Amino acid sequence: MILAKIKLKILQIDELFFKGYIKAFHSRYFAYRGKAYVLTKDLYFPPHTSSNKSVRLGPEGELLAIGGDLTPERMVYAFKNGIYQISFKDQPILWWTSEIHCVLFLENIHISNDVQKFIKKENFRLTVDKAYYDVVRACSESRNSWLTPERMTSSFELHELGFTHSVEVWQGEKLVGGLFGIALGSSFYGESMFARVKNSSKVAFTALCIRLKEMNYLICDCGIWPTDHLKSFGADIIPRDEFLGILDQSVKTPNIDKDWENLFEDWDFKSAIKNYVSLAQKNKEVSPIGSGKA
């Protein structure tokens, strides 16, 4: 009880006189000490099963490792092995795993009523990699974003090397929605999305997934947060071993060569949706029309 009061008093003094510097210093250099494997300069991660289950990221994330760097080599290596780098302001570099993963198998895309209405009513256009830096910055604007300046710099480096890509939704000359992620082998790893106009990010995600399916990609990895929003697109929850098996198959596939900047050139989104719905209904493999609730 006394220790709790002392801690509260220190935090109050820190906030009042030091603007949170003491708390930030403790979080970055002491809070995670001894709680997970500490990475070195070697390109290595410990086994997923060695994660610290008591240190969580949301309900599913488990702390796997601390430290290392955000170089393109390590980031690509982490993605290929189903490991996520997520740190918030004033935290050290943290790496996470999970016993489950949220995955969209691209033959199971659900096209919601919201998306169909948006396509019919709104005048918009789609582009790829025309405003990558703006998309990432827009995604970072949400409160307590994990897209710290260091993480954004890492993403920009990956983009310059051709690994990461963005989808943009425009109304006139105004960027109203989009997403970005990394393409490796036959998998696309979704990182984040934003919407300044309702349903614009859904349109970006739906268009990308249909296009990826046409290009014979296997999955879109949706991370370790199985939200209702992602499930509305048809995403499934699978165990880690199954996910790692898919990744192993995917990364052995040569990267699908594609001029990403021209991904939507001479491509009719409305016709693609009609064709997808028609084929899905014919094969009775998926339910292509979602409830529109997300």
C-alpha distance (Angstrom), angle and dihedral (degrees) to the residues before:
residue distance angle dihedral
M1 . . .
I2 3.80 . .
L3 3.81 91.7 .
A4 3.79 90.5 50.6
K5 3.81 90.7 52.9
I6 3.81 91.3 48.2
K7 3.80 90.9 49.7
L8 3.80 91.5 49.6
K9 3.79 90.9 49.7
I10 3.81 92.0 50.4
L11 3.79 90.7 50.2
Q12 3.80 90.9 50.1
I13 3.81 91.8 50.2
D14 3.81 90.3 45.7
E15 3.80 92.1 52.1
L16 3.80 93.4 44.6
F17 3.79 101.1 43.9
F18 3.81 107.4 15.7
K19 3.83 101.0 33.4
G20 3.81 92.9 -126.0
Y21 3.81 96.2 -52.4
I22 3.82 94.7 130.2
K23 3.81 92.3 50.4
A24 3.81 91.2 47.2
F25 3.82 92.1 48.5
H26 3.80 91.3 50.3
S27 3.80 92.6 47.3
R28 3.80 94.3 49.2
Y29 3.80 99.0 44.1
F30 3.81 109.2 21.2
A31 3.83 114.7 17.9
Y32 3.82 95.4 76.7
R33 3.80 98.5 34.2
G34 3.81 110.8 132.7
K35 3.80 94.2 4.6
A36 3.81 100.0 103.4
Y37 3.78 144.0 2.8
V38 3.81 112.3 -63.7
L39 3.79 112.5 -134.2
T40 3.79 122.6 -134.1
K41 3.80 129.2 -160.7
D42 3.80 88.9 -79.7
L43 3.80 115.1 103.6
Y44 3.79 95.5 -114.5
F45 3.80 140.7 121.8
P46 3.80 125.9 -168.9
P47 3.83 119.9 -114.9
H48 3.79 115.5 -74.4
T49 3.79 90.1 -119.4
S50 3.82 90.8 63.5
S51 3.82 92.3 67.9
N52 3.80 121.5 127.6
K53 3.79 103.5 -112.6
S54 3.80 92.2 -169.6
V55 3.80 93.1 64.0
R56 3.80 105.1 68.4
L57 3.76 138.6 -172.2
G58 3.77 102.6 -156.1
P59 3.81 114.5 -40.4
E60 3.81 96.5 -47.4
G61 3.82 111.1 31.4
E62 3.82 119.0 99.1
L63 3.80 123.8 -165.6
L64 3.81 109.8 -111.0
A65 3.81 105.7 168.7
I66 3.78 145.4 -7.9
G67 3.79 132.4 -140.3
G68 3.77 129.3 -1.3
D69 3.78 116.3 119.9
L70 3.80 143.3 -76.9
T71 3.79 98.0 -117.5
P72 3.81 117.0 146.4
E73 3.81 90.0 -112.0
R74 3.79 93.7 56.7
M75 3.80 94.4 41.1
V76 3.82 92.6 52.3
Y77 3.81 90.5 45.4
A78 3.80 90.2 51.6
F79 3.81 94.2 49.4
K80 3.80 91.4 48.8
N81 3.79 89.2 54.0
G82 3.81 98.3 45.9
I83 3.81 95.3 -106.7
Y84 3.80 122.1 138.0
Q85 3.79 127.2 -150.7
I86 3.79 108.1 -147.7
S87 3.80 124.3 157.5
F88 3.75 131.0 156.7
K89 3.78 129.8 -145.6
D90 3.83 113.9 -52.9
Q91 3.81 93.9 8.5
P92 3.81 125.1 118.5
I93 3.80 119.3 -113.7
L94 3.81 104.7 -68.8
W95 3.81 128.8 -169.0
W96 3.81 123.2 -158.4
T97 3.77 141.4 -163.9
S98 3.79 133.8 -178.0
E99 3.77 138.5 -157.6
I100 3.82 88.8 -130.2
H101 3.79 134.0 40.6
C102 3.77 133.8 -160.2
V103 3.81 109.0 -130.7
L104 3.79 133.8 173.7
F105 3.79 111.2 -148.9
L106 3.77 101.0 -151.0
E107 3.80 95.0 -132.3
N108 3.83 87.8 61.9
I109 3.80 101.2 58.9
H110 3.80 113.2 149.2
I111 3.79 113.9 -150.4
S112 3.78 106.1 -152.9
N113 3.78 126.5 -144.2
D114 3.81 88.0 -117.7
V115 3.80 91.4 59.9
Q116 3.79 93.3 46.7
K117 3.81 91.7 49.9
F118 3.80 91.3 48.2
I119 3.79 91.4 51.6
K120 3.80 92.2 49.8
K121 3.81 97.7 44.5
E122 3.79 107.1 30.6
N123 3.78 128.1 72.6
F124 3.79 105.3 -138.0
R125 3.78 142.9 138.1
L126 3.78 133.3 -146.1
T127 3.80 128.0 -136.4
V128 3.79 136.8 172.0
D129 3.82 126.2 -139.0
K130 3.80 92.8 -9.2
A131 3.81 93.5 116.7
Y132 3.80 105.7 14.3
Y133 3.79 96.3 147.6
D134 3.80 92.1 47.9
V135 3.81 91.3 50.5
V136 3.80 93.3 51.5
R137 3.80 91.7 47.4
A138 3.81 90.7 48.6
C139 3.81 90.2 51.3
S140 3.81 89.4 51.8
E141 3.80 93.2 57.0
S142 3.80 94.6 82.7
R143 3.79 115.6 104.2
N144 3.81 115.5 -86.3
S145 3.80 91.6 3.9
W146 3.79 119.4 -173.6
L147 3.81 86.3 -142.2
T148 3.77 94.2 98.1
P149 3.83 119.6 174.8
E150 3.81 89.2 -98.2
R151 3.78 92.8 50.6
M152 3.80 91.7 47.7
T153 3.81 90.6 51.0
S154 3.81 88.8 52.1
S155 3.81 90.0 50.5
F156 3.80 91.3 50.4
E157 3.81 90.4 52.2
L158 3.80 90.7 51.4
H159 3.79 89.8 49.9
E160 3.79 92.5 51.9
L161 3.81 87.6 54.1
G162 3.82 91.6 51.4
F163 3.82 98.6 -109.6
T164 3.80 102.5 108.8
H165 3.80 127.8 53.4
S166 3.78 139.5 -176.5
V167 3.78 134.0 -146.1
E168 3.80 115.8 -149.5
V169 3.81 130.5 -161.8
W170 3.81 115.0 -156.4
Q171 3.77 134.7 -169.8
G172 3.76 104.0 -165.7
E173 3.79 104.8 -44.9
K174 3.81 93.6 -28.1
L175 3.79 120.8 105.6
V176 3.81 104.0 -136.2
G177 3.80 103.7 167.2
G178 3.75 146.5 -8.5
L179 3.78 150.7 139.5
F180 3.78 141.1 -135.8
G181 3.78 137.5 -153.0
I182 3.78 145.6 144.9
A183 3.81 127.6 -86.6
L184 3.81 117.3 -148.7
G185 3.77 124.9 165.4
S186 3.80 106.3 -41.3
S187 3.81 95.7 -26.1
F188 3.78 132.0 89.0
Y189 3.80 116.8 -155.8
G190 3.79 110.5 -153.0
E191 3.80 111.9 -143.5
S192 3.81 108.1 176.9
M193 3.80 144.4 -31.5
F194 3.79 137.9 -159.5
A195 3.79 138.2 -164.2
R196 3.79 128.8 -158.7
V197 3.80 90.0 172.0
K198 3.80 118.7 45.5
N199 3.82 113.9 -94.3
S200 3.81 94.2 5.1
S201 3.82 93.2 116.6
K202 3.82 89.5 49.0
V203 3.79 89.0 55.3
A204 3.81 91.1 50.1
F205 3.80 92.1 49.9
T206 3.81 94.7 45.1
A207 3.80 92.9 48.4
L208 3.79 92.3 48.4
C209 3.81 93.7 48.6
I210 3.79 93.6 49.6
R211 3.78 90.2 48.1
L212 3.81 91.8 47.7
K213 3.79 89.8 51.3
E214 3.80 89.6 52.9
M215 3.82 87.5 52.8
N216 3.83 91.9 52.6
Y217 3.79 97.7 -110.0
L218 3.81 113.7 160.6
I219 3.80 105.5 -145.8
C220 3.75 148.0 -5.4
D221 3.79 107.6 -135.4
C222 3.80 109.6 -140.1
G223 3.81 97.5 -174.3
I224 3.78 130.5 -127.0
W225 3.81 100.4 -48.2
P226 3.84 106.9 89.7
T227 3.81 95.8 -165.6
D228 3.79 126.2 174.7
H229 3.81 86.4 -116.5
L230 3.81 91.5 62.0
K231 3.80 93.0 40.9
S232 3.80 88.6 56.1
F233 3.82 87.5 66.2
G234 3.81 90.6 53.8
A235 3.81 98.8 -95.5
D236 3.81 116.5 162.5
I237 3.80 131.5 -149.6
I238 3.81 112.6 -126.9
P239 3.82 133.4 174.3
R240 3.79 119.6 -99.4
D241 3.81 95.8 -110.3
E242 3.79 91.2 55.9
F243 3.81 90.7 46.5
L244 3.81 92.8 50.3
G245 3.80 89.7 49.0
I246 3.80 90.0 54.7
L247 3.79 91.0 48.2
D248 3.79 91.0 49.8
Q249 3.81 89.6 53.7
S250 3.80 91.7 43.5
V251 3.80 99.0 50.6
K252 3.79 90.7 49.4
T253 3.80 87.2 60.7
P254 3.80 111.7 89.5
N255 3.79 112.0 -108.9
I256 3.77 108.4 -87.6
D257 3.77 103.9 -111.5
K258 3.76 110.4 -131.7
D259 3.76 137.4 151.5
W260 3.78 93.3 -121.1
E261 3.80 95.6 -170.3
N262 3.79 88.6 61.3
L263 3.81 95.8 41.3
F264 3.80 92.9 120.4
E265 3.80 98.2 32.7
D266 3.81 111.7 122.4
W267 3.82 88.2 1.4
D268 3.80 119.8 126.3
F269 3.81 108.5 -147.4
K270 3.81 94.3 -168.4
S271 3.79 92.6 51.3
A272 3.80 91.0 46.1
I273 3.81 90.5 54.9
K274 3.80 91.9 48.5
N275 3.79 90.9 49.4
Y276 3.78 92.2 47.7
V277 3.82 93.5 48.7
S278 3.79 91.8 46.3
L279 3.80 93.5 49.5
A280 3.80 93.1 44.4
Q281 3.78 92.5 51.2
K282 3.78 91.1 46.4
N283 3.78 93.8 52.2
K284 3.81 93.2 38.2
E285 3.78 88.8 -144.1
V286 3.78 100.2 125.4
S287 3.77 140.9 16.2
P288 3.80 100.2 -115.5
I289 3.79 98.3 -174.4
G290 3.79 114.4 71.3
S291 3.76 127.3 -160.4
G292 3.78 92.4 -104.3
K293 3.79 90.2 -123.6
A294 3.76 113.0 128.0
